[in-house]
């Protein structure tokens, strides 16, 4: 494990005046590899063997006043950069995070919170083309997280310009021409009231909005605000976990009657831990696409259903998913009704 050198810091102001230096931090490396075999029905399988790898560098340290800082940089297949984040945790005042490329913040962290043995219904390998809430997290952003008080935590996320991501230091990023700043707010509540039976109950809600003050031209552009929302509930009692969630997206499109007006998603999930190593789950996702003028274009509902099994033994995991999809990519007809079976072996180090 490599040691980071001690960094000198000058006093900033007020409460930061006591910070004279940062203690030596540490840097560690984690990673893993996933190998899959996938068989598709009503579609071409091709070579069924797939492989993905990832490496993450994690750093952490502590300031003289007790505040802690951490950073991580992730690399995915072929060593390609994926995401990096830096977090300053002040303890009783919450934490502040600078993030780019990481989809675990803002409302994107609540795109699908349903219990599952392995992956989300739509994420187990069968390309669905589903539209999910994403918010500001896909752009370079800042996020403030409150401390958890009475089981409640709040996060506020800000992206100066939507679509601008992975900007190097001493430079600026350019997003999509007709998009402005993005704002997210999420709340997660665990109202256990000190009771064991409610300790597994979680309620969550979140919203996102971004400006569309400039019309970039082209199909589907407009000046109305783009709005997203997510709300749901999960509950775990012993080995069983249940969940229901609804998300929605108002696109802000106003150009033509055939533009997509909004998406509405319903998600259901149940998982069962047979023992500490074996778990099974079932999930159902319904995603409805609606248009500006429903008389010209009828709404289409995509449905994705998934059965999953996962078994872990130390650093190794074996997973299986059976996925069925109707009206993939919001298209009707037998061509868009597909299914797949996926076997995955994962090794972590």
LOZA-573601 format. One line per 4 residues: their letters; for each residue x, y, z of C-alpha. Coordinates in steps of 0.02 Angstrom, whole numbers. Example, Ala and Ser with C-alpha at 12.3 -4.5 7.8 and 13.67 -1.06 7.14 Angstrom:
2
as) 615/-225/390 | 684/-53/357
END
This chain:
349
xxxx) 0/0/0 | 80/165/-55 | 91/315/60 | 47/488/0
xxxx) 165/628/53 | 110/755/181 | 29/908/103 | 43/1082/178
xxxx) -117/1186/182 | -131/1371/222 | -273/1434/332 | -428/1470/229
xxxx) -544/1570/344 | -652/1557/499 | -678/1374/543 | -536/1323/425
xxxx) -408/1429/517 | -356/1283/626 | -305/1178/475 | -117/1190/457
xxxx) -77/1029/367 | -147/864/310 | -89/703/388 | -12/573/276
xxxx) -143/478/177 | -149/305/100 | -178/240/-74 | -245/66/-112
xxxx) -299/-28/-268 | -451/-140/-289 | -524/-223/-442 | -603/-374/-521
xxxx) -647/-466/-679 | -814/-532/-742 | -833/-671/-871 | -1002/-708/-951
xxxx) -1089/-830/-1068 | -1247/-761/-1147 | -1379/-846/-1254 | -1512/-740/-1342
xxxx) -1680/-792/-1412 | -1763/-704/-1560 | -1596/-618/-1592 | -1420/-658/-1651
xxxx) -1308/-719/-1512 | -1141/-715/-1604 | -992/-754/-1493 | -1073/-788/-1323
xxxx) -914/-759/-1220 | -887/-590/-1141 | -764/-519/-1016 | -751/-356/-919
xxxx) -620/-293/-797 | -604/-146/-681 | -472/-66/-572 | -505/70/-443
xxxx) -375/175/-351 | -438/231/-179 | -353/365/-75 | -395/434/96
xxxx) -323/544/232 | -364/655/379 | -343/840/416 | -276/906/581
xxxx) -450/960/636 | -522/784/615 | -603/809/445 | -568/668/323
xxxx) -544/669/135 | -555/529/8 | -536/507/-178 | -561/367/-303
xxxx) -521/346/-487 | -598/201/-585 | -540/119/-745 | -647/-4/-842
xxxx) -613/-119/-989 | -448/-95/-1081 | -392/28/-949 | -514/163/-1006
xxxx) -549/303/-881 | -721/288/-804 | -746/404/-656 | -660/501/-519
xxxx) -720/588/-361 | -650/685/-215 | -746/697/-50 | -716/806/102
xxxx) -808/738/255 | -829/865/394 | -923/748/510 | -1060/847/595
xxxx) -1072/971/449 | -1093/838/314 | -985/804/162 | -946/893/-2
xxxx) -902/795/-159 | -831/844/-328 | -875/708/-453 | -861/670/-638
xxxx) -913/514/-731 | -992/429/-579 | -1179/389/-590 | -1200/355/-404
xxxx) -1251/533/-358 | -1404/643/-371 | -1566/568/-434 | -1466/444/-538
xxxx) -1429/351/-377 | -1617/319/-369 | -1649/264/-549 | -1683/86/-487
xxxx) -1670/40/-303 | -1763/-125/-312 | -1691/-275/-218 | -1604/-399/-332
xxxx) -1487/-547/-320 | -1368/-478/-453 | -1415/-341/-577 | -1562/-229/-617
xxxx) -1691/-309/-733 | -1637/-200/-878 | -1450/-214/-838 | -1420/-402/-844
xxxx) -1357/-402/-1024 | -1510/-390/-1135 | -1506/-219/-1219 | -1676/-143/-1182
xxxx) -1656/39/-1234 | -1753/90/-1078 | -1760/273/-1027 | -1717/302/-844
xxxx) -1694/456/-736 | -1513/516/-733 | -1510/697/-674 | -1349/793/-648
xxxx) -1237/644/-608 | -1186/612/-789 | -1108/786/-797 | -964/850/-691
xxxx) -1050/905/-531 | -1040/954/-348 | -1142/867/-214 | -1174/909/-32
xxxx) -1231/769/85 | -1304/808/255 | -1264/700/406 | -1394/566/441
xxxx) -1511/634/575 | -1656/530/642 | -1630/409/498 | -1643/547/367
xxxx) -1510/603/244 | -1523/737/109 | -1414/765/-45 | -1406/920/-154
xxxx) -1321/909/-324 | -1269/1046/-446 | -1197/1031/-623 | -1147/1199/-699
xxxx) -1187/1135/-874 | -1276/975/-921 | -1181/862/-1039 | -1009/926/-988
xxxx) -910/783/-911 | -732/722/-883 | -650/894/-892 | -463/900/-855
xxxx) -391/1022/-729 | -351/1199/-790 | -482/1181/-927 | -669/1200/-956
xxxx) -801/1081/-1024 | -935/1106/-1155 | -1105/1024/-1140 | -1253/1010/-1258
xxxx) -1296/1175/-1344 | -1474/1192/-1281 | -1444/1135/-1102 | -1403/1241/-950
xxxx) -1367/1201/-768 | -1439/1049/-679 | -1505/1036/-501 | -1548/879/-400
xxxx) -1618/851/-226 | -1642/679/-146 | -1702/620/24 | -1681/448/101
xxxx) -1774/404/261 | -1754/254/375 | -1895/284/502 | -1847/143/619
xxxx) -1890/241/777 | -1767/127/866 | -1869/-30/830 | -1796/-185/751
xxxx) -1948/-223/643 | -1934/-53/554 | -1744/-54/538 | -1759/-126/362
xxxx) -1883/6/300 | -1819/139/179 | -1917/278/95 | -1838/385/-40
xxxx) -1887/527/-154 | -1789/637/-273 | -1808/766/-410 | -1705/845/-549
xxxx) -1726/996/-663 | -1614/1075/-793 | -1630/1231/-899 | -1663/1228/-1085
xxxx) -1642/1413/-1118 | -1557/1395/-1287 | -1637/1307/-1434 | -1504/1206/-1522
xxxx) -1617/1159/-1667 | -1660/985/-1728 | -1797/862/-1685 | -1852/855/-1505
xxxx) -1779/1020/-1447 | -1873/1149/-1347 | -1859/1283/-1215 | -1964/1203/-1078
xxxx) -1873/1137/-925 | -1826/954/-919 | -1893/876/-758 | -1863/704/-679
xxxx) -1930/623/-521 | -1912/462/-422 | -1999/393/-267 | -2008/221/-189
xxxx) -2003/107/-39 | -1900/-46/7 | -1921/-158/158 | -1811/-299/222
xxxx) -1863/-420/359 | -1747/-564/393 | -1698/-646/227 | -1836/-563/123
xxxx) -1827/-392/38 | -1970/-309/-55 | -1980/-149/-156 | -2089/-37/-264
xxxx) -2035/119/-357 | -2102/244/-483 | -1998/363/-588 | -2045/491/-719
xxxx) -1966/608/-844 | -2043/760/-930 | -1932/794/-1080 | -1979/975/-1113
xxxx) -1999/937/-1298 | -2122/1054/-1386 | -2066/1058/-1567 | -2178/931/-1653
xxxx) -2328/825/-1606 | -2225/667/-1630 | -2095/716/-1500 | -2088/612/-1341
xxxx) -2176/710/-1203 | -2138/602/-1051 | -2086/431/-984 | -2165/342/-835
xxxx) -2085/189/-755 | -2149/65/-625 | -2027/-55/-542 | -2057/-205/-428
xxxx) -1932/-320/-344 | -1918/-460/-217 | -1762/-553/-160 | -1732/-697/-39
xxxx) -1567/-740/45 | -1569/-928/60 | -1410/-917/164 | -1256/-806/179
xxxx) -1195/-864/8 | -1350/-897/-98 | -1487/-773/-150 | -1627/-773/-277
xxxx) -1736/-632/-344 | -1878/-584/-460 | -1904/-412/-538 | -2023/-326/-657
xxxx) -2000/-157/-742 | -2135/-67/-843 | -2084/86/-943 | -2213/190/-1037
xxxx) -2167/313/-1175 | -2293/451/-1212 | -2297/583/-1350 | -2339/768/-1363
xxxx) -2494/726/-1464 | -2560/553/-1417 | -2683/560/-1562 | -2538/555/-1686
xxxx) -2427/431/-1592 | -2493/303/-1469 | -2406/269/-1304 | -2295/114/-1299
xxxx) -2258/13/-1141 | -2097/-87/-1129 | -2093/-230/-1003 | -1937/-316/-935
xxxx) -1947/-467/-820 | -1799/-551/-737 | -1764/-705/-629 | -1592/-709/-548
xxxx) -1482/-820/-439 | -1316/-773/-360 | -1192/-877/-260 | -1034/-809/-179
xxxx) -884/-899/-105 | -749/-784/-44 | -691/-671/-185 | -783/-771/-319
xxxx) -964/-752/-374 | -1072/-855/-491 | -1230/-770/-559 | -1372/-821/-675
xxxx) -1509/-714/-751 | -1658/-759/-860 | -1725/-599/-940 | -1878/-573/-1051
xxxx) -1924/-411/-1138 | -2078/-350/-1232 | -2076/-196/-1345 | -1890/-164/-1329
xxxx) -1834/16/-1364 | -2021/61/-1362 | -2050/-28/-1527 | -2193/-150/-1558
xxxx) -2191/-315/-1651 | -2112/-486/-1628 | -1941/-419/-1678 | -1935/-318/-1517
xxxx) -1992/-459/-1402 | -1831/-542/-1345 | -1760/-648/-1205 | -1588/-700/-1146
xxxx) -1501/-812/-1020 | -1337/-752/-944 | -1209/-845/-838 | -1078/-737/-753
xxxx) -923/-779/-652 | -843/-636/-557 | -675/-628/-467 | -633/-485/-349
x) -465/-436/-278
END
